[in-house]
């Protein structure tokens, strides 16, 4: 059975069960006798008594609440249950029930098929009568106050509010590639002495790490000093530039070159110092070892600024952008958060996990975040500008289109197609279809849909093309057959 057929059947069942509503309430077992007596009495006589706060609590006799307030009397004229039409010949001839006149008969399965006279569908189900005042030309429907209260219908105005959505993703801490330095020899050298520095030690910029002897460095230093101390070339600025540049090309530290220029002597060993503040990630230097060109002796990284590399699902990529604020929490530091911003969204999606890598820059002044540490990031994708929004529970989604029910007052409800935007905090943005202040049904809207046959009013939402219902006053039904 199709979806529309199932929902229509639910509507028919609710309508048929209207008269037996009190079977599940607080009425005594003989409620049928009491209701019969109430129906025979004057229309103004109380049919039952209801909780003064509108709660689904009823009583056949006067009653008080726990705080001493009287239950409200509900007369029969206010909430007389609708009875479905039958194919009985005597009832077919009647076009009125009480003071209400039957306007037409609608399909019990919710299809846009109406008839001016009682009939059955292909499954043998009776068409349901629609009374004047319960239907309108604008597609709205009307329910009695009693049914509205028993269904728990609630409405709230559409208001402007901030839609905040947090995208939570896992990741790891990585080094800032721009803050890593490697100390390697550019000529054959010998390590004469190594400072008391090991892997994991914190070092400062300019701190001595080791003493190196290199014949290539000594030769370049002697040539440079001979040039700047010669009487023929001393004081002439262009002379000595080439030999000094040779020292620079051999990666001799600038303080060591300055000391040569001051002492005018060629040192036996050159002291190598740290090029930056940071942590020693790798130490390969050993006293007495020979280092070939390219051999890495120290690797130092500044971790006062680190990266958090997180994996964002493909469906969330459209909601994030460079510069958005991010809150990062490390699993090793519960209760503490680190604030950062998105710096790079990598232009590639992992075809297996359907995620993309996102880089977040984080300040790490106290060095609490360490490389490869697990973290959880919360990316705020909300907008600071308020937008028109309603509760998510107010939206009736058919799959291809969305609608809400507008409370027109006096028990009348009108379906309205809307265009949705972002979701967050239990609300959804309305980009088109509503105005600020419109009263929207937020609770029991699906019950209204079933009981009042809103499927007929929303028939254009459920079908590929528009379908026309019969003229309620005509003799022929032209709607689709179930």
N, C-alpha and C positions, 0 to 999 in steps of 0.2 A: 504494500500500500504506500502511495506517495506521501511526502511530508505534508502537503496541503490537506490530503485526505485524512491523515492522522490528527492534525490540529483541528480540522472541522469536526471530526468525531468527538474530540475532547469538548469542543464547544457545545455540541448537541447533548452530550452526557451531562455537562454542567447545567444546561438549561433544563433538562429533564429532572435533574436532582434538586432544582430550586425549591420545590415544595417540601422536600425532605431534609432541608438544611438543618433543622434543629435536632435531627437524630444524633448528631455528634456533639451537641451543646450540653449545657447543664440542666436541660429540661427533664422532668420526671418521665417515667415510661408511658404515662397516659397523655402525652403531649398531643397525639392525634385527636383525642376527644376535645381537648382544650382549644386547639386550632379550629376544629369544626364549629365549636360553640362561638368562637370569635368571629368566624366567617358569617354565621347566621345573625350576629348582632349588628348594631349600627356601625357604619364605616368609621365613625369617629371614636368608637370604643377601642381601648388599647388591645392590640394583638399580642404584644409581649412587652417586656421591660428590658432595657439595655443599660450597660454600664455608662455612667455619665461622661467618662473619658473617651468613649468610643471604642473601648477594648472589646474583643469578641466574647463577651460574657453576657448571658441572657437569662431571664427568669419569666415564668408564666404568671407570676404574682408579684405585687409590689415588694421591693427588697432594698436593702441599704448596703453600701460599701463598708469596708472595714473601718474607714474613717468617719462613718455616720452620714454620708450623703445618699440621697434617694436615687434609685435607678430611674432612667428616663422612659416614660411611656411612649411606645411606638404604635400609632393607630393603624388599622388595617389599610386605610386609604393611602398611607405613605409607602408601604412595603408589601403590597399584594403580589405574591409570586406569579410569574407568567407561566401559563400552561401551554405546552406544545399542542399544535393542531393535530387532529386525527382524521382518518378517512371515513368516520361515521357520517352517514347521510344527513342526520339531523344537524350535526355540527358544521358540515360543509355548507349548509344553507345559511348558517348564521354568520354575519360579518362583524358582529360586535361582541365584546366581552366586558360586561360591566358598563362603564362609561367610556371605554376605549374602542376605537374603530380599527379593524385590521386594514392596513395599508396595502400589503402584498405579502407573498410567501417567498422565503429565500431558501437556497440550497442548504441542506443540513451538513454538507461536507465543506462549506466555506467557499465553494466555487461561485463565480459571478453569474449565477443563473437564478432568475426570479420568475414568479408566476403570479397572476392575478387570482387564481383559484387554487384550492388545495390539490396537491399531487404527491407522487412518490418518485424517488430517483431510481436508477437502475438496480440498486441494491435493496430496494423495498423500504427505504427510510422515508418518513414523512417530512415534507418541507415545513419549515418553522415559520410561524406568522410573525410579521413585523408590524407593530402598532404605531399609530400616529403619535408623534412626539418622541419615539425611540429611534427614529432615523431622520436624516436630513439630507438635503441635496449637496451639501458641501463635504460629504464623506465622514462627518463626525458622528459619534454615537453617544447615547445617553443611558446612564445607569441610575437606579433608584438610590437614595441616600443610605438605605439599609444595606444594600449590596456593597456599596463603596466602603462602608464602615467594616463590614464583616470581612472584606477582602484585604483590609489593611492598606488601602491606597494612600500614598503619601506624595506630596508635590513640593518642589522647591524652585525658586526662580533661577534662571540662567544668569550667572554672574561672571564678572571678569576676575580671574585669579591667575597666579603663576603656576605653570605646569612644570614640576620638577621631576626628573627621572634620573636615577642613579644607575649607571652601567658598572656592574661589579665584575672585575676580571683578575685572574692570577698573573704572577710574573716573577722575575728574579732581578736582583741588583747586579749591574754590570759597571765596569770601569768606563770613565769618560775617555774615549780614545785620544782626545786632545791633551790629556794630562798624564800621559805615560812617557817615560824617558828610558832609553837604553844606553848603557855605557859599554862601548866596544872599541877595541884597538883598530887603528887604521894602518898599522905597520907592525912588523914582528916586534914583540915586547916581552919583558920579563917582569913578573910581579915580585917586587922586593919586600913589600910589607903591606899588610891589610889591617885596617882599623877595626876596632871592636864593634863591628856592625854585622848583624846576621839577618836572615830572612825574617820578616815581620817587624824589624826595628823601624822606629820613626826617625827620620833624618830631616835636617833643615838645609835650605839652600846654602851652598858654600861649605858644608861640613866635609872634612877630609874623609875619603873612603880607602885610598890605597896609594902606594908609591910605586911608580913604574920606571924601569930603565929601558930605553929604546935607542939603538944606535942611529936610527933614522931621525929621531927627534933631536938627539945630541948634535948630529951633523947640521941639521937645519938651524938649531940654536946658535952654534958656532958661526955659521955663515951670517946670520942676522946680526950678531954682536960685532963681528968684524966690519960689517958695513956701517953700522951706526957709530963705531968708535974710530974709524979711519979718519985721519986728518984731511984727506982729500975729499971725502964725502960727508963728513960730519956736519950737521947743520943744514944740509941740502935735503929738502923735504922729499923729493921723488925717490932718492936713493934709500934702499932698505925696505921699500914696500913689498917687493917681490919675495924677499927672504922671510919677511914677517908673515906674508900670506901663506907661505909654505908651512909655517908652524900652525897657523889657523886650520889649514887643510888637514893636518895631522891630528886635529881635534885637541890640541893642547889647550887646557883651560886658560881663560883670559887672566886670572890672577897669577898664574905661573909665568906668562909672558911679561906681565907688568913687573914681576920680581926680577926677571932677567934684565930688563931695561934699567932697573934701579941699581942692581948689584954689579952690572957689567961683567957677570961671570956665568959660564955655562954650568948648569947644575948637573950632578951625576944622575940623579933621579928626579922625576917630575911627580908632583903631588896631584892626584886626580880627586876632585871634590864633587859633591852632589849638585846636579843642575837645578833641582827644585825641592820644595818641601813635599814630603810624602812618606809612603811606606815602602820598605824594601820587599819587593815581591819575589826577587830571585837574586841569589848571590852564588856566582860560580868562581869567583877569584880565590885562589889559594896561594899562600906565600911560596915563592920559588918557582911557580909554574911558568911555562912559556905560553904566551898568548899569540895565536896566529891572527892575521888581519880578518876582521869580521866576527871574532869570538866575542860573545856577550858575557861580560864579567858582572854587571849589575843591571837590574831592572827595577825602576822606581816609579811609583804611581802616586799622584795626588788624589786622595779620595774625599777631599772636602766638598767636592761636587761629584755626584754619581748619577747614573742612569738607572731607571726602572724600565725594563723591557717587558711589556705585557702583551697578551694575545687577546685581541678584541674580535668577537664574532662578526661574521660578514654582515648580518642583519643590523648591527649597531653602528656600522661604519658611517652611514649617512648622518648620524646624529652627533658625531664628534668632529672637532676641527683643531688645528694648531692654535695654541694659546689658551685652550680651555683649562680651568683649574682642576686639579686632581688631588685627592686625599689618599695617601699610601699608608698602610699599616703593616708592620713587620711581625711575623708570627713569633719571633724571638723577643719582641718587646710589646707584650699585650697591654692594652690601655693607652698606648702612645701612637700618635699619628704624625706623619710628615707631609707637608704641603709642597706641591710642585705644579708644573704646567706641562702640557703636551708640547714637545718641540719638533717631533718628526712622526709622520704616519708613513710607514714603509710602503712603497708602491707595489706590493705583491701579496697575493692571498695564497695561503697554504691549501693546496687542492685536496689534501686528506682531512685536515681539521676544519677547513672553511673559516680560518681566522687570519687576521693580519696583525703584524707586529706594530706596536706603538711605543715610541720612546718618550719617557717622562724625565725631566731634569729635576733633581732633588738636592737641596742644600743638606750637607752632612758635616756640620761644624764640629760636632763632638765625636765623629767617626763611629757612630753607632751602627750605621749601615755598612755591611761588608760585602765584597763581591760574591755572587752566586747565592746570596741569601734570598729565601722565599718571601714574597710580599703579596698583599692583596690591595688592589687599587679600586677606588670609587670615582668614576668620572661623572661629573655633574653636567648633564646634557640639557638642563632646563634653560629657559629664557627669563631674563630679568623683567621683560615687558609682560604685563598681564594680558591674557587672552580670554575670550568668551568660552566658558566651559560648563559642562554638566556632569553629573555623576555617571560613571560607566554603566551602572545598573539601569539607567534611563534609556539606553540605546537598544532598539530592536534591530538586530542584524540578520538580514536574510541571506547573507553571503555576498551578493553583488551590490546590494544597496542597504543603506541604514536609515532608520527613522526613529523619531521620538513621539511621545504622546503629549500634546499640549492640553492642560487643564483649562477649559473655557469657562468653568464655573457652573453651578447648578447641575452638577452631575454629567456635564457634556465634555467629551474628550475628542480631540482632533489629531489624526496622525499627520506628521510633517517629515518630509525627507530632508536629511541633513548631510553635510560633507564634514568628515572627521579629520582631525589633525593629530597632534601628539597626545600621548597618554602618560599619566603619572599621578601618584598619590590618590588613586581611586577616581580620578576625573579624566575627561577626554575633551580635547579642544574642538569647538564647533566653528568651522571656517565659513559655512554658508547654511542658510535655512532658518536661523533663529535670530531674535533680537534680544538685547539685554533686558532682563526683567520678565521674560516669558515664563509662565508657570509650567514646569515640566514634571511629569509623573516619574518618580524615582523608585517606587516600590509597588509591587503587584501589577506591573504593567503587562506581564504575560498572562495573568489571570483575566485582566480586562480584555486582552486579545482573544482568549479562548471563549469567555462568556459572552462577549458582544459581537463576535464574528468579525473582528477587524481584518481578517484575511480578505474579506470581500472589499473593504475600503482600501486595502493595500494590494489589491490584485495586480496593479501595474508593477509592483516590486518583485513578484514571484514568477512572472511569466516573461517569456522572451519578447512578446509583442503585446500591445494593448488588446484587451477583450472587452466587448460591450455587453452590458447586462440588459435584460428585457426592460421594456417600458412597464413600470409597476401597474399601470392601469390597462395594459393590453391583454390579449388573450393568448399570445404565443411567447414561449420562452426560447431565446436564441443563444443563451450562454453555452459554454462548453459542458458536455455531459461528463459525469464522473466515470 
